[in-house]
């Protein structure tokens, strides 16, 4: 991918802003998971409760938006310009890896169920539900969408995204909730869960044209001009969506922070936080590129986004590890928050260093393209021949 960021070579030629926005989504998810417990054990952080938990609610819309931009920026160009079979195979492999990670993060919950003697099979099945399950289904179905979006990309993506949102919203009201069963699990996957496929994939398809046009602008050398327009568009949508939420009486900080607005999914909610993810993507890209002191922090944040699957999978085991540690050394107060944080930071450092080392190896092994030389014209060839004879 052709990018103009000075740290692009160190990041494997990737668009850093996209990786950084993905990192912010992962950090927001971890804040939403660990934030409430942090404020209980460390009361000194209480003044930060509202802004941090508000930031944590950005996670789900940001996940869907970044996934859509990635699909338009990376997967659609590969699907159109390269071997379709190879692209489909990569997406299927990615879906399989994510599904294995979805199983891995469910192990602590299943272990707790086993300890409590839970025998209802459906409790075990429903425990598998997570954002990773959405991702595995999304990657598995993405080749179908890419085939449909290979022509008239923008119009078809917007139409398909709006259709999925309408189907999800109507279906939520018309499809009644039932007792745990196959039908109810399917309802959870499609529209009633926090990561319902219809709303999440609808958001991704609405964001896909942004990634597609971003890729085209970078390839044509007009990336900065497009990024400025994208920044303005993101700010405009974020403001209008917030006004929409206020107009319907739902944009209330207490309700946002409390998670009341997660289901059923609200269009303004996804538009607002998804647009903020776009603004973050563009802003971080510009800051990393133009502020020298931010080159290294921006690169580290991009590495965090590139290893998001492994880091997200690892963070789920923090609280179970803390409970196990309590059996030997009970922790209280600041130490109860500091010890798991220190262990998790160490885990992240190892993962980021491994990714950095791999990128350096790839860069060292990358063949250097020799400079292009124009063929000698007839006159220049005769002059060169006389020089040789002389």
Backbone torsions as a table, in degrees:
resi	resn	phi	psi	omega
1	UNK	NA	128.1	-178.7
2	UNK	-82.5	118.7	176.7
3	UNK	-133.1	161.8	-177.9
4	UNK	-108.5	5.8	179.3
5	UNK	-67.2	137.6	-179.3
6	UNK	-65.2	-21.0	179.0
7	UNK	-99.8	13.5	-178.3
8	UNK	-64.2	-39.2	179.9
9	UNK	-62.2	-40.9	179.5
10	UNK	-67.8	-26.6	-178.7
11	UNK	-95.9	16.1	176.5
12	UNK	77.6	24.8	177.4
13	UNK	75.5	18.6	-178.1
14	UNK	-89.3	161.8	173.6
15	UNK	-81.1	108.0	-169.9
16	UNK	-63.2	-36.9	-177.6
17	UNK	-58.0	-36.1	179.6
18	UNK	-68.4	-43.8	175.9
19	UNK	-63.7	-37.8	-179.3
20	UNK	-68.9	-38.2	176.5
21	UNK	-65.2	-38.0	175.8
22	UNK	-64.2	-37.9	177.4
23	UNK	-63.4	-41.5	178.4
24	UNK	-62.0	-38.3	178.1
25	UNK	-63.1	-41.4	178.7
26	UNK	-65.8	-43.4	179.7
27	UNK	-63.2	-40.3	177.9
28	UNK	-62.5	-40.2	178.1
29	UNK	-62.6	-42.4	179.7
30	UNK	-68.4	-34.8	176.2
31	UNK	-63.3	-41.8	179.5
32	UNK	-66.2	-28.8	-180.0
33	UNK	-81.4	-44.5	-171.9
34	UNK	-98.6	-18.0	-174.8
35	UNK	-57.9	-50.9	-178.8
36	UNK	-56.1	-42.7	178.4
37	UNK	-67.4	-34.4	179.5
38	UNK	-62.4	-42.3	-178.0
39	UNK	-70.2	-26.1	177.6
40	UNK	-71.8	-44.9	-174.9
41	UNK	-86.3	-21.4	179.3
42	UNK	-128.2	83.3	-176.5
43	UNK	-60.9	-19.6	-179.3
44	UNK	-62.5	-23.2	-179.9
45	UNK	-87.1	2.8	-175.6
46	UNK	-55.5	-38.7	178.0
47	UNK	-59.9	-20.3	-179.0
48	UNK	-91.9	1.3	-174.7
49	UNK	-56.5	-53.4	-174.3
50	UNK	-63.1	-52.5	-179.4
51	UNK	-64.6	-36.5	-178.6
52	UNK	-69.9	-45.1	-179.7
53	UNK	-69.7	-31.3	172.4
54	UNK	-62.7	-43.4	176.5
55	UNK	-61.3	-37.3	179.4
56	UNK	-62.0	-31.1	-180.0
57	UNK	-73.8	-6.9	176.4
58	UNK	-74.3	-15.3	-167.4
59	UNK	-59.0	-56.0	-172.4
60	UNK	-63.2	-51.3	176.6
61	UNK	-61.1	-35.2	179.7
62	UNK	-66.5	-40.3	176.6
63	UNK	-55.1	-51.7	-176.6
64	UNK	-64.5	-41.6	-178.5
65	UNK	-66.2	-46.7	-179.8
66	UNK	-64.2	-37.3	177.1
67	UNK	-62.1	-41.9	179.0
68	UNK	-65.7	-43.4	178.0
69	UNK	-62.8	-40.8	178.3
70	UNK	-62.5	-41.8	179.2
71	UNK	-60.8	-40.9	179.2
72	UNK	-75.3	-30.9	-175.9
73	UNK	-84.7	-34.0	-173.3
74	UNK	-111.6	-57.9	-167.9
75	UNK	-76.7	-40.1	179.9
76	UNK	-64.6	-45.6	176.1
77	UNK	-60.2	-39.9	177.1
78	UNK	-63.3	-40.7	-178.0
79	UNK	-65.5	-35.6	-177.4
80	UNK	-83.1	-44.0	-169.7
81	UNK	-93.0	-21.1	-176.4
82	UNK	-117.1	-166.5	-178.7
83	UNK	-68.8	120.0	-179.0
84	UNK	-65.8	-38.8	-179.5
85	UNK	-60.6	-41.2	179.1
86	UNK	-66.1	-40.1	179.1
87	UNK	-64.9	-44.0	179.0
88	UNK	-62.2	-41.6	-180.0
89	UNK	-63.1	-40.7	178.4
90	UNK	-64.2	-41.1	179.4
91	UNK	-65.3	-39.1	178.4
92	UNK	-66.2	-40.5	176.7
93	UNK	-63.7	-41.4	179.1
94	UNK	-62.4	-40.9	177.9
95	UNK	-61.9	-39.6	178.8
96	UNK	-65.5	-42.5	179.0
97	UNK	-63.4	-43.6	-179.6
98	UNK	-64.5	-38.6	178.8
99	UNK	-64.4	-38.4	175.9
100	UNK	-63.2	-38.9	176.3
101	UNK	-66.7	-35.6	176.6
102	UNK	-62.1	-38.0	176.1
103	UNK	-68.0	-40.9	-177.4
104	UNK	-61.5	-43.3	-177.2
105	UNK	-73.8	-11.6	177.7
106	UNK	-87.8	-14.8	-176.8
107	UNK	-56.4	-46.3	177.6
108	UNK	-57.6	-40.0	179.1
109	UNK	-66.6	-44.2	178.5
110	UNK	-63.1	-36.2	177.5
111	UNK	-64.2	-39.7	177.4
112	UNK	-65.8	-39.1	176.9
113	UNK	-62.6	-41.3	178.3
114	UNK	-63.3	-39.5	-179.9
115	UNK	-66.3	-35.6	-179.5
116	UNK	-85.6	-5.5	177.8
117	UNK	78.3	30.6	178.2
118	UNK	-72.1	124.2	-176.9
119	UNK	-112.8	-11.0	179.8
120	UNK	-69.7	118.7	-176.7
121	UNK	-60.5	-37.0	-175.5
122	UNK	-68.9	-28.7	173.3
123	UNK	-62.4	-37.4	178.4
124	UNK	-70.6	-39.8	-179.5
125	UNK	-67.3	-46.0	-179.1
126	UNK	-67.1	-23.6	176.0
127	UNK	-65.8	-18.4	179.6
128	UNK	-74.6	-14.2	-173.9
129	UNK	-69.5	128.9	177.9
130	UNK	-163.8	176.7	177.9
131	UNK	-64.8	-28.1	178.9
132	UNK	-68.6	-30.3	176.1
133	UNK	-66.9	-38.8	174.0
134	UNK	-61.1	-45.5	-178.2
135	UNK	-60.8	-41.0	-179.5
136	UNK	-63.7	-41.0	177.6
137	UNK	-69.3	-38.6	-179.1
138	UNK	-63.8	-45.4	178.7
139	UNK	-66.1	-35.5	-179.9
140	UNK	-67.2	-34.8	-178.8
141	UNK	-91.8	-9.0	-174.9
142	UNK	-60.7	-38.3	178.0
143	UNK	-56.8	-34.4	178.2
144	UNK	-64.7	-43.7	178.9
145	UNK	-67.2	-39.7	-179.6
146	UNK	-63.4	-38.2	177.8
147	UNK	-63.6	-40.0	179.9
148	UNK	-69.9	-33.3	-174.1
149	UNK	-94.1	5.4	-179.4
150	UNK	-65.3	-23.5	176.4
151	UNK	-125.0	148.0	-179.0
152	UNK	48.5	52.8	-170.2
153	UNK	-56.2	-52.7	-173.6
154	UNK	-63.9	-49.4	-177.3
155	UNK	-63.2	-44.5	-177.9
156	UNK	-69.5	-37.4	180.0
157	UNK	-65.6	-44.2	179.5
158	UNK	-64.5	-41.3	179.8
159	UNK	-65.5	-44.2	-179.2
160	UNK	-66.8	-40.3	178.1
161	UNK	-62.6	-44.2	178.8
162	UNK	-64.6	-37.8	179.3
163	UNK	-64.7	-44.2	179.3
164	UNK	-63.2	-40.5	178.3
165	UNK	-63.9	-43.0	178.8
166	UNK	-64.3	-42.6	179.2
167	UNK	-63.8	-41.2	179.3
168	UNK	-66.3	-40.5	-178.8
169	UNK	-69.0	-45.2	179.0
170	UNK	-68.0	-42.4	-178.2
171	UNK	-63.5	-32.4	179.6
172	UNK	-62.2	-36.8	-180.0
173	UNK	-81.9	-34.1	-173.7
174	UNK	-89.9	-21.1	-178.0
175	UNK	-98.2	101.6	-174.3
176	UNK	-69.7	150.2	177.9
177	UNK	-73.6	140.2	-179.3
178	UNK	-124.8	176.9	175.3
179	UNK	-68.3	158.5	-178.6
180	UNK	-52.6	123.6	-178.0
181	UNK	-165.4	-179.1	177.7
182	UNK	-62.5	-42.5	-179.3
183	UNK	-64.1	-41.9	-178.9
184	UNK	-69.6	-34.6	176.7
185	UNK	-66.4	-37.8	176.3
186	UNK	-65.0	-39.7	176.3
187	UNK	-62.3	-40.2	178.1
188	UNK	-62.4	-43.5	-178.8
189	UNK	-65.9	-37.6	-171.7
190	UNK	-85.4	-43.4	-169.2
191	UNK	-148.4	-22.4	-173.4
192	UNK	-95.8	-14.6	-179.0
193	UNK	-80.8	170.7	177.9
194	UNK	-66.3	-20.7	-179.7
195	UNK	-124.6	46.9	-179.1
196	UNK	-58.1	134.7	-174.4
197	UNK	-60.3	-42.7	-174.4
198	UNK	-62.9	-42.6	-179.4
199	UNK	-76.9	-42.5	-178.7
200	UNK	-66.8	-46.7	-179.8
201	UNK	-70.5	-32.9	174.6
202	UNK	-61.0	-42.2	176.8
203	UNK	-63.7	-41.8	179.9
204	UNK	-62.4	-41.8	-179.9
205	UNK	-67.6	-35.0	176.7
206	UNK	-66.4	-30.8	179.9
207	UNK	-87.5	-16.0	-175.6
208	UNK	-58.0	-42.9	178.9
209	UNK	-58.8	-28.5	178.3
210	UNK	-63.7	-44.1	177.7
211	UNK	-67.2	-37.2	179.5
212	UNK	-63.8	-48.1	180.0
213	UNK	-71.6	-30.8	175.3
214	UNK	-63.5	-43.5	178.4
215	UNK	-62.2	-43.4	179.6
216	UNK	-64.9	-39.2	-179.5
217	UNK	-68.3	-38.7	177.7
218	UNK	-67.3	-38.7	178.7
219	UNK	-66.9	-30.3	-178.4
220	UNK	-92.0	-2.0	178.3
221	UNK	84.4	12.4	179.4
222	UNK	-112.4	30.3	-174.6
223	UNK	-62.2	-44.1	-177.8
224	UNK	-62.1	-41.1	-179.6
225	UNK	-63.0	-41.9	179.8
226	UNK	-68.5	-38.6	-179.7
227	UNK	-63.4	-37.2	176.9
228	UNK	-63.6	-44.2	177.5
229	UNK	-63.4	-39.9	179.8
230	UNK	-64.9	-37.7	177.5
231	UNK	-62.9	-45.9	177.9
232	UNK	-63.0	-40.4	178.8
233	UNK	-63.4	-41.8	179.7
234	UNK	-63.0	-43.9	178.5
235	UNK	-62.8	-43.0	-178.8
236	UNK	-62.5	-47.0	-178.9
237	UNK	-65.5	-39.8	179.0
238	UNK	-60.5	-43.4	-179.4
239	UNK	-68.2	-45.7	-179.2
240	UNK	-64.9	-38.7	179.1
241	UNK	-67.0	-38.5	176.2
242	UNK	-63.7	-40.8	176.9
243	UNK	-63.3	-37.7	177.0
244	UNK	-61.8	-45.9	179.2
245	UNK	-62.7	-39.2	177.7
246	UNK	-68.6	-37.0	-177.9
247	UNK	-64.6	-35.2	179.0
248	UNK	-89.8	4.0	175.7
249	UNK	74.1	26.7	-176.7
250	UNK	-113.6	-18.5	-179.0
251	UNK	-79.6	81.2	178.1
252	UNK	-120.6	126.4	-174.8
253	UNK	-56.8	-40.3	-179.4
254	UNK	-62.8	-41.1	179.9
255	UNK	-72.6	-36.4	177.6
256	UNK	-64.7	-49.2	-177.7
257	UNK	-66.2	-37.5	-179.0
258	UNK	-73.0	-9.2	178.7
259	UNK	81.7	12.7	-178.9
260	UNK	-68.0	-22.1	-173.8
261	UNK	-96.8	8.9	-178.6
262	UNK	-74.0	-36.7	179.7
263	UNK	-144.2	132.8	-3.3
264	UNK	-68.4	154.5	-177.1
265	UNK	-65.6	137.4	177.5
266	UNK	-105.2	132.0	179.2
267	UNK	-59.7	-42.8	-178.1
268	UNK	-63.4	-35.1	-178.7
269	UNK	-63.3	-48.6	179.8
270	UNK	-68.7	-38.3	178.8
271	UNK	-65.2	-42.5	-177.1
272	UNK	-64.3	-56.3	-176.4
273	UNK	-74.1	-31.1	175.1
274	UNK	-65.4	-40.2	177.1
275	UNK	-65.6	-36.3	176.6
276	UNK	-65.1	-32.6	175.4
277	UNK	-64.7	-38.7	177.1
278	UNK	-65.0	-44.1	178.1
279	UNK	-60.1	-41.8	178.7
280	UNK	-64.2	-40.9	-179.7
281	UNK	-59.7	-49.2	-178.4
282	UNK	-68.7	-45.2	-178.3
283	UNK	-61.9	-43.4	179.6
284	UNK	-66.5	-37.1	177.5
285	UNK	-62.1	-46.3	179.7
286	UNK	-65.7	-41.9	-179.2
287	UNK	-65.1	-43.9	179.7
288	UNK	-63.0	-35.4	-176.1
289	UNK	-78.2	-36.9	-167.4
290	UNK	-107.5	-15.4	178.6
291	UNK	-106.9	107.8	-171.4
292	UNK	-57.6	-39.6	-176.5
293	UNK	-66.9	-17.0	-178.7
294	UNK	-97.6	1.5	-179.3
295	UNK	-58.6	-52.2	-176.9
296	UNK	-69.2	-48.1	176.0
297	UNK	-58.4	-38.5	178.4
298	UNK	-65.7	-37.8	177.4
299	UNK	-65.4	-42.0	178.6
300	UNK	-63.7	-41.7	177.9
301	UNK	-63.1	-37.9	177.0
302	UNK	-65.4	-39.8	175.9
303	UNK	-61.0	-38.0	177.5
304	UNK	-60.1	-41.8	178.8
305	UNK	-69.4	-34.3	179.3
306	UNK	-69.9	-26.6	-179.9
307	UNK	-106.8	25.5	-172.1
308	UNK	-61.2	-36.6	-178.2
309	UNK	-63.4	-46.5	-179.3
310	UNK	-67.0	-41.7	-179.2
311	UNK	-67.6	-41.6	178.6
312	UNK	-63.2	-42.0	178.3
313	UNK	-62.4	-40.6	-178.6
314	UNK	-69.0	-34.1	-174.7
315	UNK	-68.1	-23.1	-179.5
316	UNK	-66.7	-23.7	-176.8
317	UNK	-89.6	1.2	-178.4
318	UNK	-65.7	-52.7	-177.2
319	UNK	-66.2	-42.3	174.6
320	UNK	-60.7	-37.0	177.3
321	UNK	-65.5	-36.2	178.4
322	UNK	-66.0	-40.2	177.5
323	UNK	-64.3	-38.2	177.5
324	UNK	-66.8	-38.7	178.9
325	UNK	-65.4	-32.1	179.7
326	UNK	-62.0	-25.1	-179.8
327	UNK	-68.2	-24.1	-178.2
328	UNK	-107.0	-45.2	-178.9
329	UNK	-134.0	94.8	178.9
330	UNK	-61.8	133.5	-179.2
331	UNK	-113.3	145.9	-178.8
332	UNK	-141.4	157.1	174.2
333	UNK	63.6	-137.0	-176.1
334	UNK	-63.4	-37.5	-177.9
335	UNK	-63.3	-31.2	-179.4
336	UNK	-68.5	-26.5	175.8
337	UNK	-91.1	-33.3	-173.7
338	UNK	-75.6	-40.6	-175.4
339	UNK	-63.7	-53.2	178.1
340	UNK	-63.5	-33.7	177.7
341	UNK	-63.9	-42.3	179.2
342	UNK	-63.1	-43.3	179.8
343	UNK	-64.7	-40.9	-178.9
344	UNK	-69.4	-38.9	176.7
345	UNK	-61.9	-40.0	176.4
346	UNK	-62.0	-42.0	176.8
347	UNK	-61.0	-45.7	179.2
348	UNK	-62.2	-38.8	-179.7
349	UNK	-62.5	-41.0	178.7
350	UNK	-64.7	-43.9	-179.2
351	UNK	-64.1	-44.2	-178.8
352	UNK	-67.0	-39.4	178.9
353	UNK	-65.6	-39.3	178.2
354	UNK	-63.0	-41.8	178.4
355	UNK	-65.1	-42.9	178.6
356	UNK	-61.1	-43.4	-179.9
357	UNK	-63.3	-39.4	179.5
358	UNK	-65.5	-40.7	178.1
359	UNK	-63.8	-38.3	178.6
360	UNK	-66.2	-38.1	177.1
361	UNK	-65.7	-41.3	178.1
362	UNK	-63.9	-39.5	179.4
363	UNK	-66.1	-40.3	-179.5
364	UNK	-67.9	-32.0	-178.5
365	UNK	-91.2	0.4	-179.1
366	UNK	-74.7	126.6	-180.0
367	UNK	-64.8	141.3	179.0
368	UNK	-89.7	124.5	-179.6
369	UNK	-77.1	122.2	-179.6
370	UNK	-66.3	149.7	179.0
371	UNK	-61.9	141.8	-179.3
372	UNK	-73.1	135.2	178.6
373	UNK	-116.8	128.5	178.3
374	UNK	-69.7	140.5	176.9
375	UNK	-64.9	147.4	179.7
376	UNK	-67.7	135.2	174.3
377	UNK	-75.2	171.8	-178.9
378	UNK	-61.3	-44.5	179.7
379	UNK	-62.8	-46.7	-179.0
380	UNK	-64.4	-34.9	179.5
381	UNK	-64.9	-41.5	180.0
382	UNK	-66.8	-39.1	178.4
383	UNK	-63.8	-42.7	179.1
384	UNK	-62.5	-39.1	-179.8
385	UNK	-65.4	-40.9	178.5
386	UNK	-63.1	-39.7	179.2
387	UNK	-62.7	-42.3	-179.8
388	UNK	-63.2	-44.2	-179.7
389	UNK	-64.6	-38.3	179.8
390	UNK	-65.7	NA	NA
